[in-house]
Amino acid sequence: MIPADGQMAVIFPSAIDDNQAFLAIVAAGGSPIRLEQSALGGDIWVAKADSPDFRTAVLHYGALMTVNPYAFGGCLLSRNRAARS
């Protein structure tokens, strides 16, 4: 389910670099907002879902999963990082 503000945490496999993940989010019809460091290691993109089909599309473009970035009190995200383009 997409939160009311449309933001989702998008998790990609480590084989997909940050630039490829950025492009996958855009190709899926989303807007990359920021790149965060995961509390579990690795990176998580926070993106705005600009269409109701974004979740399905971004999974098609290689994402492993999407989650509500506010789930679990936001504990998947450890500290803010500037998004790279």
C-alpha positions, 0 to 999 in steps of 0.5 A, spaced: 500 500 500 502 506 498 502 511 503 497 518 503 504 522 501 506 517 495 512 516 498 515 509 498 522 506 500 525 502 494 530 496 496 534 494 490 539 488 490 546 490 491 548 488 483 544 495 482 548 501 483 545 507 485 545 510 478 541 504 475 536 504 481 535 512 480 533 510 473 529 504 474 525 509 479 524 514 473 522 509 468 517 506 473 514 512 473 516 515 480 520 521 482 527 519 486 527 523 493 533 521 496 538 516 498 538 513 505 543 508 508 539 502 511 540 500 518 541 493 515 547 495 510 546 498 503 542 503 500 535 505 500 531 510 495 525 514 498 521 515 492 514 518 490 510 514 487 507 518 481 502 513 479 498 507 482 502 502 478 509 504 481 510 499 485 509 493 480 513 497 475 519 498 479 519 491 481 519 489 474 525 494 473 529 490 478 527 492 485 527 487 490 521 490 494 518 496 496 516 498 503 512 504 507 518 508 509 515 510 516 514 503 517 517 500 524 518 507 526 522 508 520 528 504 523 530 501 516 533 508 515 539 510 519 541 516 516 540 521 511 544 522 505 544 527 499 541 523 493 546 522 487 544 524 480 
